[in-house]
Amino acid sequence: MEYRVSAADRAAFKRCRRQWDFAAAIRRSLGPRRPATFDLDRAVRDALAVYYFPGMWDWASTIVLPLVDKALEDSLGRQRAAIGLDRCGDAEWQAICDRAHLVVERYFGWAPTVDRFSPIRVETDFDAIVPDPAAPEHGPVGPGGGGIHYTGRIDLLAIDAHDRYWIVRHRVLDEPFPPTEQLLLEEDSVTACWAWSRFYDGMEVAGTIYNELSATTSGVPMRQAERRRGGIPQHEPSGGGRGVSSPRRAFVRGRPAESTERIDQTEGDGLRRTVIRRDAAEIRLAGAQLAAEMLDMISLDVRVYPNPTPAHCTACAFVAPCLAVHEGRPVEPLLAADYRQRPAVEVERGRLGGTPFGVGRGWVPGQED
């Protein structure tokens, strides 16, 4: 039996083990039958996957931006259908769409002034074998005799003018930007650096780039001025321009950069770009910590207990069954009525970046020779 632990399952295990027990793929693997609310972060990331799609990086913005708009609307439409049309009136729907478009409009006006990279992959899955903490050259064996895999998805893999690779993460926030120190300690992205280097044959990742977009800042959509003057090609300078235009590079190691600053941060109108360089030791330690946690998660003696806090419980999809367990009431009827077994992880054919089998490897397991 192979054990596959996703980045989301790992986060749930550290946040609240009862939630993890309900949702994790190696536990009950349950999910709500219907999402409760719209996920603005997901919709914006779907739009940015089109904006940064490598094959369109050198296209004029007058061609690309309408495609990005459509990706945003399609993502919101899928969510509306999942939630249920009867639970979202026309006025509420329009307010959600307007809010989403305002967020991406501001970003499109700002990004050309700060982008100093070329996109290589968008929305790409990875699957990395976790090493044994006691013998890093080997993988640990789970209770059933199988290996342990860490799976996840990166929003964007980019390359800069020095041929260095970066893991880029987009996120939409309904609260003030977190302190920079919190980004330094944020383990999901640095672990993705480690996982990607194992997934892609030792590729060195220079660090992480955080694109943070505020969903609460009010401002004028900045893209309107660009549209009035006919648009500009994405690869041409616009208030600073993009530093790299070709997405066709394929180096494993990059050249040293002139700057050695640990953090480079830029802010705009409700927008923030934070570049954090991660050295090899930091990335290696992230992998070692992950391996230790994975062994705890797959242990037959793992203890399951809740961690109730306002921050955790407000957004948790399992509040009702958790309360039932807490109060000693039967939980199975609740789970049968409101939750479903999550399907096994499958490649979403047709999705941008929807193959987890490497960059340019040209072969997918199961294909005929």
C-alpha positions as MATLAB code, in Angstrom:
seq = 'MEYRVSAADRAAFKRCRRQWDFAAAIRRSLGPRRPATFDLDRAVRDALAVYYFPGMWDWASTIVLPLVDKALEDSLGRQRAAIGLDRCGDAEWQAICDRAHLVVERYFGWAPTVDRFSPIRVETDFDAIVPDPAAPEHGPVGPGGGGIHYTGRIDLLAIDAHDRYWIVRHRVLDEPFPPTEQLLLEEDSVTACWAWSRFYDGMEVAGTIYNELSATTSGVPMRQAERRRGGIPQHEPSGGGRGVSSPRRAFVRGRPAESTERIDQTEGDGLRRTVIRRDAAEIRLAGAQLAAEMLDMISLDVRVYPNPTPAHCTACAFVAPCLAVHEGRPVEPLLAADYRQRPAVEVERGRLGGTPFGVGRGWVPGQED';
ca = [
       0.000    0.000    0.000;
       1.397    3.362   -1.065;
       0.726    6.315    1.252;
       0.037    9.627   -0.478;
      -0.158   12.669    1.751;
      -1.142   15.987    0.219;
      -0.032   19.411    1.352;
      -3.640   20.067    2.473;
      -3.717   16.863    4.536;
      -0.444   17.766    6.193;
      -1.754   21.235    7.089;
      -4.942   19.704    8.535;
      -2.914   17.241   10.632;
      -0.981   20.106   12.225;
      -4.047   22.325   12.587;
      -6.652   19.910   13.973;
      -6.332   16.133   13.974;
     -10.084   15.573   14.122;
     -10.564   17.545   10.916;
      -7.637   15.620    9.422;
      -9.224   12.313   10.453;
     -12.420   13.221    8.615;
     -10.843   14.648    5.450;
      -7.399   13.119    4.796;
      -7.047   10.628    1.955;
      -5.289    8.111    4.221;
      -8.100    8.395    6.813;
     -11.849    8.739    6.044;
     -11.323   10.895    2.952;
     -14.620   12.779    3.305;
     -15.690   16.102    1.864;
     -18.912   18.140    2.046;
     -21.487   17.341   -0.629;
     -21.778   21.051   -1.406;
     -19.301   23.844   -0.654;
     -20.706   26.444    1.715;
     -19.275   29.583    0.128;
     -17.484   30.858   -2.939;
     -13.708   30.463   -2.979;
     -12.426   33.762   -4.356;
      -8.824   32.630   -3.934;
      -9.457   29.612   -6.196;
     -11.152   31.720   -8.875;
      -8.334   34.273   -8.967;
      -5.692   31.544   -9.158;
      -7.560   29.981  -12.089;
      -7.445   33.366  -13.834;
      -3.743   33.884  -13.098;
      -2.966   30.419  -14.492;
      -4.154   31.739  -17.859;
      -2.403   35.102  -17.409;
       0.931   33.346  -16.792;
       0.417   30.481  -19.233;
       3.886   30.074  -20.855;
       2.564   29.541  -24.360;
       0.886   32.965  -24.303;
       3.588   34.907  -22.453;
       4.649   36.861  -25.538;
       1.104   37.538  -26.750;
      -0.405   41.028  -26.707;
      -2.485   41.840  -23.634;
      -5.456   42.690  -25.873;
      -5.595   38.973  -26.720;
      -4.646   37.504  -23.350;
      -6.756   39.561  -20.952;
     -10.143   38.562  -22.425;
      -9.078   34.924  -22.038;
      -8.160   35.621  -18.428;
     -11.560   37.236  -17.855;
     -13.254   34.146  -19.245;
     -11.186   31.847  -17.019;
     -12.251   33.877  -13.978;
     -15.918   33.784  -14.949;
     -15.787   30.074  -15.750;
     -14.245   29.333  -12.349;
     -16.907   31.354  -10.561;
     -19.589   29.669  -12.654;
     -18.374   26.207  -11.687;
     -18.457   27.204   -8.041;
     -21.962   28.620   -8.385;
     -23.163   25.351   -9.897;
     -21.481   23.362   -7.104;
     -23.023   25.499   -4.370;
     -26.454   25.472   -6.004;
     -28.082   28.207   -8.054;
     -30.966   28.483   -5.605;
     -28.536   29.481   -2.844;
     -27.092   32.431   -4.737;
     -29.411   35.161   -6.020;
     -28.632   37.443   -8.938;
     -27.640   40.405   -6.743;
     -25.298   38.283   -4.617;
     -23.828   36.682   -7.721;
     -23.156   40.055   -9.342;
     -21.472   41.349   -6.183;
     -19.190   38.291   -6.103;
     -18.280   38.703   -9.786;
     -17.611   42.441   -9.384;
     -15.364   41.803   -6.400;
     -13.389   39.119   -8.229;
     -12.925   41.284  -11.323;
     -11.780   44.247   -9.228;
      -9.066   42.128   -7.603;
      -7.658   40.871  -10.906;
      -8.024   44.263  -12.643;
      -5.777   45.857  -10.038;
      -3.289   43.018  -10.404;
      -3.109   43.289  -14.199;
      -2.221   46.951  -13.966;
       0.472   46.323  -11.357;
       2.098   43.026  -12.383;
       3.973   44.326  -15.466;
       5.845   46.765  -13.203;
       7.165   44.033  -10.882;
       7.396   40.813  -12.908;
      11.046   39.917  -13.385;
      10.629   36.361  -14.537;
       9.298   34.138  -17.278;
       6.692   31.440  -16.525;
       7.665   27.816  -17.091;
       4.723   25.845  -15.665;
       1.336   26.797  -14.192;
      -0.931   24.820  -11.859;
       1.359   21.791  -11.948;
       1.042   18.749   -9.696;
       4.043   17.082   -8.101;
       4.534   13.709   -6.435;
       7.734   13.308   -4.407;
       8.931   10.227   -2.535;
       9.578   11.155    1.098;
      13.034   10.140    2.399;
      13.672    8.198    5.562;
      14.915   10.636    8.260;
      17.424    8.030    9.455;
      18.654    7.198    5.931;
      17.860   10.059    3.501;
      19.061    8.086    0.497;
      16.162    5.649    1.043;
      12.416    6.112    1.408;
      10.672    5.022    4.643;
       8.289    2.079    4.590;
       4.794    2.465    5.991;
       2.933   -0.060    8.189;
       1.555   -1.801    5.097;
       4.962   -2.047    3.454;
       4.436    0.760    0.948;
       6.336    3.967    0.335;
       5.267    7.458    1.363;
       4.626   10.178   -1.212;
       4.086   13.887   -0.700;
       1.757   15.421   -3.286;
       0.750   18.963   -4.049;
       0.361   21.606   -6.691;
       2.363   24.735   -7.419;
       0.661   27.836   -8.789;
       3.618   28.806  -10.946;
       7.192   27.739  -11.692;
       9.170   30.700  -13.052;
      12.697   31.430  -14.204;
      14.491   34.753  -13.772;
      17.152   36.558  -15.794;
      19.879   34.563  -13.988;
      18.324   31.219  -14.989;
      17.206   30.524  -11.431;
      13.903   28.804  -10.721;
      11.265   30.083   -8.296;
       8.100   28.616   -6.821;
       5.422   31.316   -7.062;
       2.320   31.288   -4.897;
      -0.761   33.460   -5.481;
      -3.205   34.084   -2.680;
      -6.182   36.369   -2.046;
      -6.585   37.704    1.488;
      -9.614   39.117    3.312;
      -7.370   40.496    6.040;
      -4.258   42.676    6.301;
      -1.080   41.287    4.805;
       0.732   39.078    7.329;
       4.093   40.127    8.777;
       7.015   39.279    6.530;
       8.401   37.012    9.265;
       5.320   34.824    8.852;
       6.172   34.314    5.187;
       9.708   33.338    6.164;
       8.279   30.616    8.404;
       5.564   29.509    5.966;
       6.398   25.848    5.423;
       4.055   24.851    2.602;
       5.939   26.808   -0.057;
       9.454   25.966    1.124;
       8.466   22.293    1.294;
       7.223   22.646   -2.279;
      10.745   23.814   -3.191;
      12.110   20.610   -1.692;
       9.441   18.407   -3.306;
       9.918   19.965   -6.731;
      13.697   19.414   -6.616;
      13.056   15.704   -5.933;
      10.234   15.461   -8.442;
      12.276   17.022  -11.217;
      15.611   15.236  -10.931;
      17.486   17.603   -8.634;
      16.420   20.934  -10.137;
      17.645   23.692   -7.824;
      14.951   26.113   -6.679;
      16.189   29.540   -5.600;
      13.243   30.362   -3.365;
       9.633   31.410   -3.119;
       7.694   34.362   -4.487;
       4.436   35.387   -2.826;
       1.819   37.290   -4.793;
      -0.676   38.598   -2.240;
      -3.868   40.268   -3.426;
      -6.196   42.027   -1.004;
      -9.892   41.378   -1.575;
     -10.902   44.284    0.649;
      -8.972   47.265   -0.746;
     -11.183   49.507   -2.867;
      -9.588   51.087   -5.890;
     -10.019   51.948   -9.556;
      -9.433   49.008  -11.896;
      -6.016   49.903  -13.309;
      -6.413   47.934  -16.508;
      -8.943   50.342  -18.020;
      -6.252   52.897  -18.941;
      -4.263   50.166  -20.660;
      -7.296   49.106  -22.677;
      -7.959   52.659  -23.829;
      -4.501   52.973  -25.338;
      -4.910   49.696  -27.188;
      -3.008   47.379  -24.843;
       0.653   46.432  -24.754;
       2.380   43.112  -25.394;
       3.026   41.361  -22.102;
       6.736   41.062  -22.784;
       7.270   44.757  -23.500;
       8.249   47.274  -20.796;
       5.410   48.905  -18.895;
       6.581   50.951  -15.948;
       9.591   48.657  -15.590;
       8.447   45.755  -17.723;
       9.165   42.072  -17.416;
      12.785   41.046  -17.137;
      12.605   37.770  -19.057;
      10.507   37.082  -22.138;
      11.482   33.584  -23.231;
       9.838   30.637  -21.429;
      11.887   27.993  -23.232;
      14.886   27.678  -20.907;
      15.626   24.317  -19.336;
      18.576   24.548  -16.944;
      18.838   22.616  -13.696;
      21.151   25.120  -12.015;
      21.103   28.879  -12.419;
      23.837   31.480  -12.418;
      24.638   33.478   -9.266;
      22.641   36.684   -8.949;
      24.132   40.107   -8.374;
      21.911   40.686   -5.335;
      22.219   38.473   -2.280;
      19.436   40.097   -0.239;
      17.321   37.533    1.613;
      14.022   39.385    1.049;
      12.820   41.718   -1.676;
       9.353   43.187   -1.118;
       7.195   45.538   -3.199;
       3.711   46.864   -2.405;
       1.000   48.425   -4.561;
      -2.690   49.247   -4.144;
      -3.834   46.239   -2.141;
      -1.051   44.138   -3.684;
       2.245   42.810   -2.373;
       5.074   40.859   -3.991;
       7.580   39.219   -1.623;
      10.624   37.400   -2.982;
      12.346   35.159   -0.424;
      15.578   33.381   -1.249;
      15.872   29.905    0.254;
      19.271   28.296    0.610;
      19.960   24.603    0.151;
      20.191   23.910    3.890;
      16.767   25.454    4.553;
      15.165   23.432    1.776;
      16.862   20.237    2.935;
      15.633   20.776    6.516;
      12.087   21.291    5.204;
      12.271   17.830    3.653;
      13.585   16.283    6.867;
      10.785   17.869    8.905;
       8.212   16.640    6.403;
       9.549   13.084    6.652;
       9.271   13.098   10.452;
       5.691   14.358   10.274;
       4.726   11.790    7.636;
       5.869    8.966    9.917;
       3.618   10.359   12.667;
       0.656   10.566   10.281;
       0.849    6.975    9.046;
       1.601    5.463   12.457;
      -0.909    2.860   13.626;
      -0.783    4.492   17.054;
      -1.516    8.031   15.866;
      -3.730    9.912   18.304;
      -6.719   11.839   16.978;
      -7.961   14.837   18.946;
      -9.520   18.225   18.154;
      -7.926   21.634   18.406;
     -10.911   23.993   18.723;
     -10.145   27.676   18.193;
     -12.191   30.448   16.525;
      -9.628   30.683   13.717;
      -9.826   26.950   12.965;
     -13.507   26.245   13.525;
     -15.002   29.210   11.661;
     -13.867   27.922    8.275;
     -14.000   24.182    9.051;
     -16.369   22.044    6.985;
     -16.681   19.468    9.781;
     -18.069   21.553   12.658;
     -21.350   19.599   12.877;
     -19.816   16.094   13.134;
     -17.118   17.438   15.441;
     -19.814   18.756   17.804;
     -21.581   15.402   17.627;
     -18.394   13.600   18.703;
     -17.842   16.194   21.453;
     -21.376   15.740   22.794;
     -21.411   11.960   22.493;
     -24.069   11.883   19.772;
     -24.029    9.485   16.787;
     -21.856   10.951   14.057;
     -22.388    8.489   11.195;
     -25.895    9.764   10.231;
     -24.482   13.282    9.862;
     -21.607   12.069    7.736;
     -23.918   10.014    5.510;
     -26.321   12.921    4.956;
     -23.971   15.856    4.393;
     -20.644   14.384    3.282;
     -19.369   12.141    0.508;
     -16.345    9.987   -0.111;
     -13.790   12.036   -1.986;
     -12.664   10.457   -5.265;
      -9.096    9.282   -5.646;
      -6.718   11.924   -6.937;
      -6.875   11.941  -10.715;
      -5.168   13.968  -13.404;
      -7.597   16.597  -14.674;
      -7.125   16.282  -18.405;
      -7.467   19.611  -20.144;
      -6.573   21.669  -17.065;
      -3.600   23.977  -17.451;
      -0.631   22.167  -15.969;
      -2.757   19.087  -15.385;
      -0.051   16.435  -15.682;
       2.025   15.358  -12.668;
       4.765   13.589  -14.629;
       7.461   16.176  -14.944;
       8.588   19.016  -17.176;
       9.372   17.918  -20.698;
       9.796   14.241  -19.859;
       7.540   13.243  -22.737;
       6.258   10.005  -21.183;
       3.291    9.297  -18.954;
       3.001    6.047  -16.989;
       0.549    3.771  -18.745;
       1.166    5.094  -22.244;
       2.041    2.657  -24.959;
       5.583    2.820  -26.364;
];
